[in-house]
Amino acid sequence: DTAVSQTPKYLVTQMGNDKSIKCEQNLGHDTMYWYKQDSKKFLKIMFSYNNKELIINETVPNRFSPKSPDKAHLNLHINSLELGDSAVYFCASSPGQGPYEQYFGPGTRLTVT
Amino acid sequence: TQLLEQSPQFLSIQEGENLTVYCNSSSVFSSLQWYRQEPGEGPVLLVTVVTGGEVKKLKRLTFQFGDARKDSSLHITAAQPGDTGLYLCAGDSGGSNYKLTFGKGTLLTVNP
């Protein structure tokens, strides 16, 4: 049983397109996150949601719009994709805000051509 | 923005050797975590430390949180090929909203 799942695993698209990544967790956690890992493996938080409420928006361009329809889901929609958006995007969840273990999904490798 | 510096960036050793990875910052963290990431997968938590001077052991891995809570180390004894991976430290500054700041990672390769 997968704890945190993401779809798709790979996404190849052209500049200017709009795409979405979906994330689901079956752990009953209250908090979910989106992270971006660049080509040098640097992992940086983008968004954090707690009980469907946006808690952290880490100065991400407004082309990126997260949406949490319920506590178990956190989706990421990206408009007008740019070359610099190419990266691996990870969804994660934790029981709440605080030094809990964060459970990461397998990642979505986005390639913008 | 708080920064976490990890060193070394790359480490290639032979099976059976010992190694230490360092995670340093000029800022104080209320808690610090170490994760390991394998290729094509998400990071997996190894340990959380919250008290200055705290030492935690996980089989052959020993984690230490500095007394001033600005640095941490990960020591592996008798490394095995299965230890190969990207080791990431991540700290939380303790603000109103919990947020992890990750270091840039140490890529460890243990050769048989």
Backbone of each chain as ProteinMPNN parsed JSONL, in Angstrom:
{"seq_chain_A": "DTAVSQTPKYLVTQMGNDKSIKCEQNLGHDTMYWYKQDSKKFLKIMFSYNNKELIINETVPNRFSPKSPDKAHLNLHINSLELGDSAVYFCASSPGQGPYEQYFGPGTRLTVT", "coords_chain_A": {"N_chain_A": [[0.836, -1.195, 0.0], [0.79, 2.051, -1.065], [2.061, 4.894, 0.552], [2.365, 7.704, 0.053], [1.477, 8.905, -2.973], [2.18, 9.893, -6.334], [1.202, 11.333, -9.425], [1.79, 12.325, -12.795], [4.617, 10.016, -13.057], [6.614, 10.716, -14.79], [6.932, 13.599, -16.843], [6.867, 15.178, -19.802], [7.011, 18.076, -21.628], [6.202, 20.964, -23.652], [7.511, 24.312, -23.715], [5.435, 26.895, -22.45], [3.148, 25.408, -22.214], [0.445, 24.152, -20.094], [0.36, 22.268, -17.128], [-0.498, 19.619, -14.816], [0.192, 18.115, -11.633], [-0.552, 15.397, -9.595], [-1.185, 14.496, -6.178], [-1.54, 12.146, -3.588], [-2.206, 11.048, -0.282], [-2.418, 8.323, 1.956], [-2.23, 8.209, 4.656], [-3.59, 9.523, 6.591], [-2.695, 11.994, 7.373], [-2.365, 15.449, 8.421], [-0.928, 17.493, 7.255], [0.51, 18.616, 4.232], [2.95, 18.853, 1.601], [4.706, 20.536, -1.082], [7.704, 20.061, -2.785], [10.6, 21.163, -4.614], [13.159, 19.698, -6.447], [16.225, 20.421, -7.759], [18.514, 20.107, -10.573], [20.937, 19.763, -9.338], [20.344, 18.406, -7.115], [19.34, 19.875, -5.028], [16.973, 20.412, -2.608], [13.997, 22.099, -2.175], [11.483, 23.764, -0.358], [8.222, 24.452, -1.566], [5.418, 24.83, -1.18], [3.174, 24.547, 1.628], [0.524, 22.878, 3.168], [-1.964, 22.805, 5.667], [-4.475, 20.96, 6.977], [-6.0, 21.5, 4.658], [-5.532, 24.175, 4.348], [-3.568, 26.837, 3.102], [-0.35, 27.235, 4.247], [2.372, 27.795, 3.934], [3.906, 29.63, 1.414], [6.423, 29.685, -0.529], [7.656, 32.068, -1.857], [7.066, 31.425, -4.549], [6.675, 31.568, -8.094], [3.612, 32.948, -9.393], [2.627, 31.386, -11.373], [2.518, 28.881, -10.516], [0.136, 26.977, -8.967], [-1.146, 25.614, -6.2], [-3.537, 23.207, -5.021], [-5.791, 22.0, -2.658], [-8.117, 19.762, -2.409], [-9.094, 18.129, -0.426], [-7.983, 16.764, 2.764], [-6.384, 14.633, 2.073], [-5.367, 15.002, -0.416], [-3.231, 16.867, -2.556], [-2.717, 18.923, -5.1], [-0.792, 20.161, -7.878], [-0.726, 22.755, -10.066], [0.649, 24.027, -13.011], [1.147, 26.833, -14.879], [1.896, 28.106, -18.162], [4.531, 26.923, -18.749], [8.066, 27.022, -18.204], [11.521, 26.719, -19.271], [13.149, 26.648, -17.014], [11.587, 25.439, -15.151], [11.979, 22.789, -15.217], [12.59, 19.971, -13.362], [12.624, 17.773, -10.472], [9.684, 17.131, -8.837], [8.493, 16.827, -5.613], [6.01, 15.492, -3.56], [4.96, 15.559, -0.185], [3.994, 14.36, 3.082], [2.958, 14.88, 6.498], [2.17, 14.144, 9.962], [1.392, 16.506, 11.22], [2.108, 20.017, 11.771], [5.45, 20.53, 12.654], [8.355, 18.859, 14.096], [7.945, 16.287, 12.815], [8.21, 13.114, 11.121], [8.548, 13.428, 7.663], [6.859, 12.092, 4.993], [7.744, 11.179, 1.876], [6.648, 11.304, -1.536], [7.228, 9.424, -4.614], [8.147, 11.211, -6.463], [7.923, 13.463, -9.299], [9.219, 13.713, -12.398], [9.742, 16.449, -14.206], [10.146, 17.64, -17.414], [10.84, 20.295, -19.401], [10.711, 21.321, -22.673]], "CA_chain_A": [[0.0, 0.0, 0.0], [1.628, 3.225, -1.186], [1.674, 5.897, 1.524], [2.226, 8.954, -0.691], [1.601, 8.601, -4.401], [2.153, 11.038, -7.234], [1.053, 11.038, -10.85], [2.518, 11.182, -13.342], [6.009, 9.832, -12.633], [7.389, 11.505, -15.741], [6.128, 14.563, -17.585], [7.668, 15.903, -20.782], [6.098, 19.007, -22.273], [6.861, 22.101, -24.293], [7.378, 25.635, -23.099], [4.164, 27.57, -22.666], [2.01, 24.555, -21.883], [-0.028, 24.072, -18.717], [0.32, 20.873, -16.693], [-0.817, 19.375, -13.411], [0.717, 16.938, -10.94], [-1.468, 15.046, -8.508], [-0.598, 13.814, -5.027], [-2.498, 11.591, -2.627], [-1.618, 10.308, 0.836], [-3.403, 7.496, 2.66], [-1.712, 8.084, 6.023], [-4.414, 10.286, 7.514], [-1.94, 13.163, 7.822], [-3.011, 16.761, 8.287], [-0.072, 18.457, 6.566], [1.1, 18.169, 2.974], [3.962, 19.767, 1.08], [5.34, 20.371, -2.386], [9.106, 20.433, -2.845], [11.249, 21.111, -5.925], [14.566, 19.293, -6.391], [16.831, 20.815, -9.027], [19.455, 19.149, -11.178], [22.039, 19.551, -8.396], [19.765, 17.661, -5.986], [18.946, 20.767, -3.948], [15.555, 20.247, -2.327], [13.507, 23.358, -1.611], [10.043, 23.75, -0.163], [7.441, 25.396, -2.357], [4.142, 25.081, -0.506], [2.76, 23.677, 2.709], [-0.89, 22.971, 3.51], [-2.377, 22.136, 6.887], [-5.94, 20.848, 6.957], [-6.458, 22.125, 3.407], [-5.258, 25.616, 4.374], [-2.212, 27.181, 2.705], [0.433, 27.726, 5.377], [3.627, 28.322, 3.429], [4.088, 29.859, -0.013], [7.812, 30.106, -0.455], [7.959, 32.978, -2.979], [6.992, 30.682, -5.795], [5.933, 32.336, -9.097], [2.185, 32.659, -9.341], [2.288, 30.383, -12.393], [2.323, 27.643, -9.77], [-1.045, 27.108, -8.111], [-1.525, 24.383, -5.517], [-4.94, 23.107, -4.633], [-6.027, 20.866, -1.773], [-9.56, 19.544, -2.324], [-9.339, 17.539, 0.892], [-6.714, 16.572, 3.481], [-5.61, 13.538, 1.501], [-4.919, 15.351, -1.764], [-2.626, 18.171, -2.822], [-2.339, 18.946, -6.498], [0.017, 21.311, -8.291], [-0.956, 23.143, -11.451], [1.672, 24.969, -13.46], [0.78, 27.517, -16.133], [2.949, 28.724, -18.992], [5.774, 26.288, -18.325], [9.334, 27.575, -18.658], [12.634, 25.763, -19.22], [13.653, 26.575, -15.635], [10.701, 24.641, -14.299], [12.426, 21.398, -15.287], [13.075, 19.544, -12.044], [11.804, 16.709, -9.89], [8.774, 17.686, -7.849], [8.115, 15.842, -4.602], [4.95, 15.726, -2.602], [5.238, 14.914, 1.09], [2.976, 14.597, 4.105], [3.353, 14.613, 7.884], [0.997, 14.152, 10.836], [1.026, 17.878, 11.524], [3.251, 20.921, 11.711], [6.373, 20.213, 13.731], [9.453, 17.975, 13.681], [7.512, 14.929, 12.532], [8.737, 12.549, 9.9], [7.85, 13.742, 6.433], [6.823, 10.96, 4.076], [7.823, 11.705, 0.524], [6.24, 10.5, -2.673], [8.333, 8.987, -5.484], [8.607, 12.314, -7.308], [7.509, 13.623, -10.699], [10.295, 14.364, -13.151], [9.186, 17.342, -15.221], [11.107, 18.129, -18.385], [10.241, 21.287, -20.293], [11.579, 21.467, -23.856]], "C_chain_A": [[0.872, 1.247, 0.0], [1.143, 4.304, -0.238], [1.406, 7.246, 0.851], [2.47, 8.634, -2.162], [1.474, 9.881, -5.213], [1.926, 10.543, -8.649], [1.129, 12.344, -11.629], [3.929, 11.072, -12.75], [6.942, 10.657, -13.512], [6.44, 12.394, -16.535], [7.064, 15.334, -18.507], [6.708, 16.788, -21.569], [6.871, 20.18, -22.859], [6.622, 23.381, -23.507], [6.02, 26.224, -23.431], [2.942, 26.737, -22.326], [1.647, 24.657, -20.405], [-0.123, 22.599, -18.335], [-0.009, 20.786, -15.213], [-0.154, 18.108, -12.913], [-0.215, 16.668, -9.761], [-0.733, 14.3, -7.407], [-1.702, 13.355, -4.088], [-1.743, 10.876, -1.519], [-2.73, 9.565, 1.573], [-2.993, 7.261, 4.116], [-2.576, 8.801, 7.051], [-3.733, 11.525, 8.06], [-2.69, 14.464, 7.577], [-2.235, 17.722, 7.386], [0.538, 17.842, 5.317], [1.971, 19.269, 2.397], [4.239, 19.489, -0.405], [6.764, 20.89, -2.29], [9.561, 20.36, -4.296], [12.705, 20.714, -5.714], [15.202, 19.564, -7.748], [17.865, 19.79, -9.479], [20.67, 18.874, -10.288], [21.566, 18.903, -7.105], [19.385, 18.55, -4.811], [17.436, 20.733, -3.809], [15.032, 21.491, -1.608], [11.99, 23.322, -1.499], [9.391, 24.804, -1.05], [6.185, 25.81, -1.584], [3.954, 24.096, 0.646], [1.288, 23.946, 3.0], [-1.141, 22.222, 4.816], [-3.896, 22.131, 6.945], [-6.557, 21.65, 5.816], [-6.186, 23.622, 3.342], [-3.803, 25.88, 4.003], [-1.479, 27.821, 3.878], [1.713, 28.405, 4.899], [3.548, 28.45, 1.91], [5.455, 30.491, -0.132], [8.225, 30.885, -1.695], [8.065, 32.241, -4.3], [6.234, 31.54, -6.812], [4.47, 31.965, -9.119], [1.718, 31.812, -10.513], [2.028, 29.025, -11.741], [1.124, 27.834, -8.834], [-1.369, 25.749, -7.499], [-3.005, 24.403, -5.187], [-5.122, 21.846, -3.795], [-7.529, 20.666, -1.622], [-9.993, 18.902, -1.006], [-7.982, 17.223, 1.514], [-5.816, 15.536, 2.837], [-4.999, 13.881, 0.152], [-4.317, 16.748, -1.813], [-2.098, 18.134, -4.251], [-1.568, 20.215, -6.809], [-0.225, 21.574, -9.764], [0.068, 24.201, -11.834], [1.248, 25.536, -14.814], [2.029, 27.991, -16.861], [4.333, 28.207, -18.628], [6.992, 26.899, -18.989], [10.42, 26.505, -18.528], [13.117, 25.552, -17.782], [12.761, 25.804, -14.687], [11.085, 23.161, -14.321], [13.093, 21.009, -13.969], [12.288, 18.294, -11.643], [10.973, 17.34, -8.78], [8.318, 16.574, -6.907], [6.959, 16.36, -3.763], [5.333, 15.006, -1.316], [4.081, 15.179, 2.051], [3.557, 14.297, 5.476], [2.109, 14.725, 8.758], [0.491, 15.555, 11.163], [2.226, 18.765, 11.338], [4.142, 20.631, 12.901], [7.392, 19.221, 13.25], [9.024, 16.511, 13.55], [8.239, 14.412, 11.3], [7.882, 13.009, 8.73], [7.981, 12.541, 5.511], [6.738, 11.513, 2.655], [7.255, 10.729, -0.5], [7.444, 10.169, -3.536], [8.842, 10.081, -6.415], [8.015, 12.283, -8.705], [8.62, 14.369, -11.416], [9.672, 15.132, -14.295], [10.312, 17.84, -16.122], [10.382, 19.06, -19.346], [11.194, 21.522, -21.456], [11.21, 22.702, -24.676]], "O_chain_A": [[1.615, 1.483, 0.953], [-0.048, 4.612, -0.209], [0.354, 7.852, 1.053], [3.539, 8.154, -2.538], [0.767, 10.816, -4.838], [2.396, 9.471, -9.028], [0.597, 13.362, -11.186], [4.366, 11.96, -12.018], [7.929, 11.221, -13.039], [5.315, 12.012, -16.855], [7.948, 16.055, -18.045], [5.712, 16.308, -22.11], [8.058, 20.355, -22.583], [5.662, 23.504, -22.746], [5.517, 26.074, -24.544], [1.842, 27.265, -22.167], [2.411, 25.165, -19.585], [-0.619, 21.779, -19.108], [0.172, 21.742, -14.459], [0.039, 17.152, -13.664], [-0.609, 17.579, -9.033], [0.22, 13.566, -7.667], [-2.665, 14.076, -3.83], [-0.76, 10.181, -1.776], [-3.822, 10.091, 1.786], [-3.358, 6.255, 4.726], [-2.324, 8.7, 8.252], [-4.141, 12.054, 9.094], [-3.519, 14.576, 6.674], [-2.81, 18.652, 6.822], [1.017, 16.708, 5.332], [1.766, 20.454, 2.663], [4.038, 18.382, -0.905], [7.015, 21.988, -1.794], [9.006, 19.614, -5.102], [13.406, 21.316, -4.902], [14.779, 19.011, -8.763], [18.058, 18.75, -8.848], [21.355, 17.866, -10.465], [22.301, 18.857, -6.118], [19.134, 18.051, -3.714], [16.707, 20.992, -4.766], [15.557, 21.886, -0.567], [11.298, 22.903, -2.426], [9.929, 25.891, -1.257], [5.935, 26.996, -1.369], [4.487, 22.987, 0.644], [0.859, 25.098, 3.071], [-0.597, 21.141, 5.039], [-4.525, 23.189, 6.96], [-7.524, 22.386, 6.01], [-6.572, 24.273, 2.371], [-2.902, 25.226, 4.527], [-1.93, 28.823, 4.433], [2.088, 29.464, 5.402], [3.173, 27.508, 1.213], [5.629, 31.681, 0.13], [9.045, 30.42, -2.487], [9.019, 32.41, -5.06], [5.248, 32.182, -6.449], [4.112, 30.809, -8.894], [0.523, 31.545, -10.636], [1.405, 28.143, -12.332], [1.111, 28.748, -8.009], [-1.815, 24.84, -8.199], [-3.634, 25.457, -5.088], [-4.668, 20.765, -4.171], [-8.157, 21.328, -0.795], [-11.112, 19.108, -0.537], [-6.948, 17.394, 0.869], [-4.602, 15.562, 3.039], [-4.188, 13.115, -0.368], [-4.825, 17.684, -1.196], [-1.155, 17.407, -4.563], [-1.675, 21.214, -6.099], [0.04, 20.719, -10.609], [0.321, 25.144, -11.084], [1.021, 24.793, -15.769], [3.071, 28.24, -16.255], [5.207, 28.983, -18.241], [6.968, 27.248, -20.169], [10.274, 25.529, -17.791], [13.449, 24.436, -17.382], [13.138, 25.543, -13.545], [10.569, 22.373, -13.528], [14.047, 21.651, -13.529], [11.412, 17.827, -12.371], [11.508, 18.004, -7.892], [7.829, 15.53, -7.338], [6.945, 17.51, -3.322], [5.966, 13.951, -1.362], [3.294, 16.104, 1.854], [4.528, 13.551, 5.6], [1.112, 15.326, 8.355], [-0.707, 15.758, 11.359], [3.251, 18.332, 10.811], [3.661, 20.499, 14.027], [7.318, 18.771, 12.107], [9.66, 15.615, 14.104], [8.813, 15.185, 10.534], [6.653, 12.983, 8.793], [9.081, 12.037, 5.28], [5.793, 12.214, 2.292], [7.362, 9.511, -0.357], [8.561, 10.586, -3.23], [9.859, 9.899, -7.085], [7.654, 11.227, -9.225], [8.928, 15.514, -11.085], [9.14, 14.546, -15.238], [11.305, 18.392, -15.647], [9.431, 18.661, -20.018], [12.353, 21.881, -21.249], [11.837, 22.973, -25.7]]}, "seq_chain_B": "TQLLEQSPQFLSIQEGENLTVYCNSSSVFSSLQWYRQEPGEGPVLLVTVVTGGEVKKLKRLTFQFGDARKDSSLHITAAQPGDTGLYLCAGDSGGSNYKLTFGKGTLLTVNP", "coords_chain_B": {"N_chain_B": [[17.111, 34.094, 4.984], [17.756, 30.889, 6.166], [20.742, 28.998, 5.942], [22.044, 25.794, 5.264], [25.034, 24.195, 5.321], [26.513, 21.482, 3.826], [29.051, 19.032, 4.122], [31.392, 16.479, 3.179], [30.649, 17.29, -0.295], [30.687, 15.242, -2.122], [31.48, 11.8, -1.66], [33.447, 9.013, -1.868], [34.044, 5.802, -0.956], [35.61, 2.763, 0.298], [34.123, -0.375, 1.022], [33.617, -1.093, 4.443], [35.057, 0.976, 5.503], [35.122, 3.903, 7.667], [33.142, 6.904, 8.02], [32.389, 10.439, 8.111], [29.861, 12.839, 7.898], [29.115, 16.253, 7.578], [27.057, 18.94, 8.768], [26.416, 22.221, 8.726], [25.616, 25.446, 10.09], [25.094, 28.99, 10.451], [23.007, 29.698, 11.882], [20.581, 29.068, 14.47], [18.848, 26.063, 15.018], [15.701, 24.706, 15.828], [15.076, 22.094, 15.579], [16.468, 19.235, 13.899], [16.783, 17.212, 11.058], [17.835, 14.171, 9.484], [17.91, 12.801, 6.295], [17.831, 10.099, 3.894], [18.295, 9.618, 0.479], [17.586, 7.643, -2.283], [18.41, 6.856, -5.715], [15.882, 7.946, -7.955], [13.879, 7.911, -6.098], [11.95, 9.231, -3.288], [13.155, 11.204, -0.464], [13.972, 9.547, 2.632], [13.299, 9.478, 6.049], [15.884, 9.383, 8.484], [16.61, 10.156, 11.091], [15.569, 12.304, 13.814], [16.665, 15.085, 15.6], [16.488, 17.055, 18.505], [17.475, 18.25, 20.799], [20.153, 20.184, 22.033], [23.424, 18.89, 21.831], [22.574, 16.322, 21.732], [22.814, 12.832, 21.067], [22.208, 10.284, 18.81], [21.764, 6.876, 17.957], [21.617, 4.653, 15.24], [21.769, 1.634, 14.462], [24.613, 1.194, 12.619], [24.93, 3.86, 12.286], [25.598, 7.033, 13.62], [24.314, 9.902, 15.004], [24.744, 13.327, 15.718], [23.798, 16.255, 17.412], [24.793, 19.556, 17.55], [25.949, 21.344, 20.477], [25.125, 24.013, 20.508], [23.091, 23.915, 18.775], [23.513, 24.494, 16.075], [24.788, 22.926, 14.312], [25.394, 19.65, 12.942], [26.277, 16.178, 12.831], [26.862, 13.18, 10.987], [27.857, 9.983, 11.45], [29.164, 7.097, 10.032], [29.925, 3.803, 10.646], [31.983, 1.178, 9.469], [31.16, 1.095, 6.663], [28.766, -0.001, 4.219], [27.892, -1.277, 0.955], [25.13, -0.92, 0.688], [24.685, 1.428, 2.006], [25.022, 3.417, 0.258], [24.007, 6.455, -1.213], [22.158, 9.603, -1.28], [22.665, 11.839, 1.224], [20.848, 13.932, 3.239], [20.653, 16.802, 5.226], [18.324, 18.585, 7.238], [16.85, 21.443, 8.569], [14.788, 23.107, 11.005], [13.775, 26.329, 11.787], [12.106, 27.061, 13.793], [10.027, 28.911, 13.624], [6.732, 30.474, 13.389], [5.378, 28.952, 11.531], [6.009, 25.679, 10.646], [8.862, 24.793, 8.858], [11.038, 23.117, 6.744], [14.438, 23.57, 6.01], [16.648, 22.506, 3.651], [19.929, 21.064, 3.39], [22.487, 20.914, 0.813], [23.204, 18.375, 0.383], [25.044, 15.243, 0.645], [26.619, 13.117, -1.453], [27.057, 9.829, -1.204], [29.093, 7.126, -2.026], [29.608, 3.772, -1.675], [31.937, 1.465, -2.294], [32.161, -1.964, -3.225]], "CA_chain_B": [[16.972, 32.659, 4.72], [18.79, 30.107, 6.822], [21.448, 28.103, 5.053], [22.709, 24.64, 5.835], [26.141, 23.776, 4.48], [26.903, 20.094, 4.046], [30.343, 18.647, 3.576], [31.735, 16.864, 1.817], [29.557, 17.205, -1.26], [30.794, 13.892, -2.673], [32.353, 10.932, -0.881], [33.515, 7.667, -2.423], [34.893, 5.029, -0.054], [35.557, 1.313, 0.169], [33.344, -1.1, 2.039], [34.334, -1.321, 5.685], [35.632, 2.226, 6.025], [34.264, 4.797, 8.444], [33.033, 8.226, 7.417], [31.573, 11.432, 8.816], [29.274, 13.889, 7.082], [28.861, 17.404, 8.435], [25.971, 19.844, 8.408], [26.728, 23.405, 9.526], [24.878, 26.676, 9.827], [25.349, 30.089, 11.379], [21.724, 29.924, 12.552], [20.137, 28.064, 15.428], [17.683, 25.298, 14.605], [14.974, 24.089, 16.932], [15.165, 20.656, 15.344], [17.211, 18.91, 12.691], [16.527, 15.86, 10.59], [18.67, 13.599, 8.434], [17.196, 11.935, 5.352], [18.618, 9.455, 2.844], [17.543, 9.511, -0.764], [18.164, 6.763, -3.287], [18.046, 7.323, -7.061], [14.529, 7.707, -8.421], [12.937, 7.829, -4.983], [11.915, 10.366, -2.394], [13.957, 11.05, 0.753], [13.411, 8.772, 3.742], [13.845, 9.969, 7.31], [16.757, 8.533, 9.296], [16.58, 10.552, 12.496], [15.254, 13.678, 14.199], [17.294, 15.511, 16.845], [15.871, 18.31, 18.947], [18.147, 18.786, 21.978], [21.566, 20.46, 21.844], [24.291, 17.871, 22.39], [21.93, 15.01, 21.613], [23.427, 11.804, 20.229], [21.313, 9.161, 18.536], [22.387, 5.806, 17.18], [20.734, 3.822, 14.438], [22.667, 0.564, 14.004], [25.981, 1.669, 12.396], [24.885, 5.306, 12.072], [25.543, 7.844, 14.835], [23.957, 11.278, 14.704], [24.973, 14.24, 16.831], [23.329, 17.627, 17.272], [25.727, 20.39, 18.275], [25.466, 21.94, 21.723], [24.461, 25.282, 20.202], [22.037, 23.586, 17.795], [23.809, 25.111, 14.784], [25.468, 21.983, 13.451], [25.11, 18.244, 13.192], [27.138, 15.261, 12.089], [26.418, 11.798, 10.787], [29.011, 9.105, 11.36], [28.838, 5.717, 9.662], [31.032, 2.877, 10.854], [32.009, -0.024, 8.628], [30.184, 1.364, 5.605], [28.407, -1.094, 3.323], [27.338, -0.771, -0.325], [23.743, -0.518, 0.893], [24.645, 2.783, 2.557], [25.125, 4.349, -0.862], [22.836, 7.299, -1.404], [22.3, 11.034, -1.026], [22.32, 12.141, 2.605], [20.386, 15.311, 3.346], [20.244, 17.303, 6.532], [17.266, 19.575, 7.101], [16.587, 22.067, 9.857], [13.643, 23.986, 11.185], [14.198, 27.461, 12.61], [11.196, 27.23, 14.928], [9.095, 30.01, 13.444], [5.321, 30.173, 13.615], [5.025, 27.869, 10.614], [7.116, 24.727, 10.529], [9.391, 24.741, 7.509], [12.359, 22.521, 6.669], [15.437, 24.054, 5.077], [17.542, 21.389, 3.373], [21.269, 21.248, 2.89], [22.615, 20.498, -0.581], [23.38, 16.936, 0.324], [26.314, 14.548, 0.465], [26.413, 11.907, -2.253], [27.97, 8.795, -0.725], [29.205, 5.881, -2.783], [30.402, 2.771, -0.986], [32.338, 0.464, -3.278], [32.399, -3.284, -2.619]], "C_chain_B": [[18.111, 31.904, 5.382], [19.409, 29.145, 5.836], [22.078, 26.981, 5.854], [23.784, 24.197, 4.861], [26.509, 22.341, 4.824], [28.267, 19.847, 3.43], [30.677, 17.221, 4.011], [30.522, 16.754, 0.892], [29.501, 15.81, -1.878], [31.767, 13.09, -1.815], [32.286, 9.529, -1.47], [34.504, 6.874, -1.581], [34.752, 3.544, -0.331], [34.721, 0.728, 1.303], [34.21, -1.339, 3.265], [34.946, -0.069, 6.294], [34.606, 2.987, 6.853], [34.207, 6.158, 7.759], [32.184, 9.132, 8.293], [31.13, 12.489, 7.824], [28.857, 15.016, 8.012], [27.771, 18.306, 7.859], [26.119, 21.066, 9.313], [25.899, 24.607, 9.112], [25.309, 27.743, 10.808], [24.097, 30.38, 12.204], [21.407, 28.78, 13.505], [18.883, 27.373, 14.885], [17.008, 24.686, 15.834], [14.954, 22.575, 16.79], [15.91, 20.423, 14.036], [16.933, 17.46, 12.336], [17.58, 15.464, 9.547], [17.801, 12.653, 7.603], [18.213, 11.273, 4.436], [17.733, 9.282, 1.625], [18.296, 8.609, -1.729], [17.66, 7.2, -4.654], [16.617, 6.961, -7.44], [13.486, 7.613, -7.329], [12.943, 9.113, -4.169], [12.787, 10.138, -1.178], [13.201, 10.265, 1.818], [14.093, 9.215, 5.024], [14.717, 8.914, 7.995], [16.598, 8.856, 10.782], [16.119, 11.99, 12.634], [15.961, 13.962, 15.514], [16.751, 16.875, 17.221], [16.606, 18.979, 20.103], [19.623, 19.007, 21.693], [22.425, 19.421, 22.542], [23.747, 16.456, 22.259], [22.701, 14.097, 20.665], [22.421, 10.675, 20.058], [22.033, 8.146, 17.67], [21.314, 4.984, 16.482], [21.624, 2.777, 13.786], [24.078, 1.126, 13.811], [26.044, 3.18, 12.179], [24.764, 6.009, 13.412], [25.327, 9.293, 14.433], [24.209, 12.133, 15.942], [24.452, 15.616, 16.466], [24.245, 18.488, 18.115], [25.111, 21.035, 19.502], [24.672, 23.219, 21.462], [23.341, 25.124, 19.178], [22.229, 24.322, 16.473], [24.438, 24.116, 13.815], [25.116, 20.559, 13.855], [26.085, 17.403, 12.39], [26.487, 13.892, 12.022], [27.662, 10.956, 10.588], [28.536, 7.697, 11.029], [30.068, 4.86, 9.885], [30.86, 1.662, 9.942], [30.984, 0.075, 7.502], [29.997, 0.149, 4.7], [27.831, -0.53, 2.035], [25.885, -0.313, -0.204], [23.583, 0.862, 1.517], [24.728, 3.838, 1.454], [23.833, 5.143, -1.031], [23.166, 8.758, -1.162], [21.805, 11.31, 0.387], [22.027, 13.636, 2.723], [20.114, 15.667, 4.797], [19.224, 18.411, 6.296], [16.934, 20.13, 8.477], [15.355, 22.945, 9.828], [14.049, 25.092, 12.15], [13.27, 27.727, 13.78], [10.27, 28.417, 14.824], [7.659, 29.57, 13.644], [4.823, 29.057, 12.713], [6.231, 26.969, 10.409], [7.555, 24.618, 9.085], [10.791, 24.152, 7.55], [13.204, 23.211, 5.614], [16.452, 22.938, 4.897], [18.934, 21.872, 3.004], [21.342, 20.699, 1.472], [22.981, 19.03, -0.738], [24.814, 16.47, 0.197], [26.012, 13.264, -0.284], [27.481, 10.891, -1.88], [27.917, 7.579, -1.623], [30.112, 4.942, -2.008], [30.671, 1.638, -1.967], [32.645, -0.873, -2.621], [33.862, -3.712, -2.744]], "O_chain_B": [[19.282, 32.231, 5.19], [18.723, 28.55, 5.005], [22.574, 27.181, 6.963], [23.492, 23.863, 3.713], [26.784, 22.024, 5.982], [28.597, 20.375, 2.368], [30.285, 16.801, 5.099], [29.495, 16.188, 1.266], [28.425, 15.266, -2.124], [32.753, 13.626, -1.308], [31.214, 8.93, -1.561], [35.678, 7.236, -1.5], [33.886, 3.12, -1.097], [34.641, 1.288, 2.396], [35.372, -1.732, 3.159], [35.311, -0.059, 7.469], [33.401, 2.754, 6.759], [35.112, 6.522, 7.008], [31.377, 8.672, 9.101], [31.921, 12.972, 7.013], [28.318, 14.778, 9.093], [27.595, 18.416, 6.646], [25.965, 20.96, 10.529], [25.531, 24.764, 7.948], [25.832, 27.434, 11.879], [24.124, 31.208, 13.114], [21.911, 27.668, 13.354], [17.977, 28.023, 14.362], [17.674, 24.213, 16.754], [14.828, 21.857, 17.782], [15.972, 21.302, 13.177], [16.86, 16.595, 13.208], [18.129, 16.305, 8.836], [17.065, 11.823, 8.138], [19.307, 11.794, 4.219], [16.581, 8.859, 1.723], [19.491, 8.788, -1.961], [16.612, 7.838, -4.758], [16.189, 5.819, -7.27], [12.333, 7.273, -7.595], [13.814, 9.968, -4.331], [13.132, 8.995, -0.877], [11.973, 10.308, 1.899], [15.318, 9.317, 5.08], [14.361, 7.739, 8.08], [16.47, 7.962, 11.618], [16.253, 12.794, 11.711], [15.87, 13.166, 16.449], [16.573, 17.743, 16.366], [16.385, 20.161, 20.366], [20.286, 18.114, 21.166], [22.192, 19.099, 23.708], [24.414, 15.496, 22.645], [23.176, 14.523, 19.612], [21.856, 10.175, 21.031], [22.803, 8.496, 16.777], [20.266, 4.669, 17.045], [22.165, 2.994, 12.702], [24.695, 1.512, 14.804], [27.119, 3.717, 11.914], [23.936, 5.638, 14.243], [26.07, 9.84, 13.619], [23.925, 11.719, 17.066], [24.642, 16.085, 15.344], [24.459, 18.185, 19.289], [23.9, 21.248, 19.563], [23.664, 23.474, 22.121], [22.721, 26.107, 18.772], [21.262, 24.726, 15.827], [24.605, 24.419, 12.634], [24.613, 20.302, 14.949], [26.647, 17.86, 11.395], [25.684, 13.509, 12.873], [28.436, 11.191, 9.66], [27.622, 7.172, 11.665], [31.141, 5.164, 9.364], [29.749, 1.195, 9.689], [30.068, -0.742, 7.397], [30.928, -0.617, 4.449], [27.328, 0.594, 2.03], [25.462, 0.592, -0.923], [22.479, 1.406, 1.556], [24.522, 5.024, 1.71], [22.731, 4.595, -0.998], [24.31, 9.108, -0.873], [20.646, 11.04, 0.705], [22.844, 14.482, 2.358], [19.432, 14.932, 5.511], [19.263, 19.092, 5.272], [16.757, 19.376, 9.434], [14.939, 23.449, 8.785], [14.605, 24.818, 13.213], [13.592, 28.522, 14.662], [9.768, 28.893, 15.842], [7.398, 28.428, 14.023], [3.936, 28.296, 13.099], [7.319, 27.421, 10.052], [6.741, 24.383, 8.192], [11.642, 24.626, 8.303], [12.769, 23.416, 4.481], [17.051, 22.474, 5.867], [19.108, 22.928, 2.396], [20.389, 20.095, 0.982], [23.057, 18.51, -1.852], [25.683, 17.193, -0.29], [25.245, 12.424, 0.186], [28.658, 11.065, -2.197], [26.845, 7.066, -1.942], [31.259, 5.281, -1.717], [29.755, 0.946, -2.409], [33.308, -0.922, -1.585], [34.229, -4.794, -2.287]]}, "name": "protein", "num_of_chains": 2, "seq": "DTAVSQTPKYLVTQMGNDKSIKCEQNLGHDTMYWYKQDSKKFLKIMFSYNNKELIINETVPNRFSPKSPDKAHLNLHINSLELGDSAVYFCASSPGQGPYEQYFGPGTRLTVTTQLLEQSPQFLSIQEGENLTVYCNSSSVFSSLQWYRQEPGEGPVLLVTVVTGGEVKKLKRLTFQFGDARKDSSLHITAAQPGDTGLYLCAGDSGGSNYKLTFGKGTLLTVNP"}
